[in-house]
Amino acid sequence: MRPLADAAVGRLRHLVDEPDLDGTPYRLGREIARGGMGVVYEAVDERLDRKVALKVLHVALAGPEHAARMVREARVVARLEHPGIVPIHDVGTLADGRVFYAMKLVEGRRLDQVPLGSIPEVLRLFEKLCEAVAFAHDRGVVHRDLKPANVMVGAFGEVLVMDWGLAKLLAAPESEGGTETGTGTATDTRVGTVMGTPGYMAPEQARGEIDRIGPRSDVYGLGMILRGLLAASPADDSATRTWPPPAADAAPAARELRPEVPKALAAIVAKATAEDPVARYRDASDLVADVRRLLDERPVAAYRESWLERLGRVLRRYRTPILLILTYLVVRALMLIFLGR
């Protein structure tokens, strides 16, 4: 008997995975993406006549452990009410036992597919990303899988952090259940499990040191994203999502920064991606604070500038009033010269 071709296997997998939404208020649309735990479809909520995104657990993972993880993911995202985090509308179980949840349908492109120009433009977009992650950190949630593929940029410049399936709760109420030990949660299947994307995972995360994973681990992922945005050449990262997912997204670690990247910004990237967690920013709010200082032409915590660099920065920051004063002095001098004749 001849083996099935890859294309035929792929079609069969899609047919088996396609959810039956009978008994739910949703009408199935096109498939949007596939990930490690589930498939995301476009759907219509017929109660409100609006489009939503529906994430459904893979057929192969339709067991109690993965179902609990999917519900936990929905609960984690539901508690993070922020413009930069996709809101959850509903959660439920299909007739075949698979868990699903409905969320806002995001119209936009992945971060690594968005054409970016100047460094200030990159930093303003990165600032929005950090704000969403900082909000999660403030609520005791660590994303653990920050990478360009999990960041969407909308048509109006909105930035949304996606896929919280590996999120870790630093402190969760007992009412949510789970098997917490120290800072671990039910999203950690066992001590030593490595979860995340190589190239964007913090070293302690890649080593499976679960008790050391915290906001500083997300800072590493943010730093790697920023490095990629500032790299001299674009990442070779396909827009197509497959399941099972590829071993890694194209990591920016080995790529050089653009020549025009200022030293202070390079220092911010270096601090965010330090091997030792203690050497990194404490959390995303500290990282974004340094980015804002740079945008405002103020000294950044990650870089010790020379007196010449300090002078140049002050001149750039106050160039408008300085130019006005110089213009006034020149006009004044010319008036004295001509009136004195």
Secondary structure, DSSP 4 states (H G I P E B T S, - for coil): -PPPPHHHHHHHHHHHHS---TTSSEEEEEEEEE-SSEEEEEEEETTTTEEEEEEEE-GGG-SHHHHHHHHHHHHHHHT---TTBPPEEEEEE-TTS-EEEEEEPP-EEEGGGS---SHHHHHHHHHHHHHHHHHHHHTTEE-S--SGGGEEEETTS-EEE---TT-EESS--GGG-----TT--TT--STT---S-TTTS-HHHHTT-GGG-SHHHHHHHHHHHHHHHTBSS-----S---SSPPS-----TTSPBPTT--HHHHHHHHHHT-SSGGGS-SSHHHHHHHHHHHHTT---TT----HHHHHHHHHHHTHHHHHHHHHHHHHHHHHHHHHT-
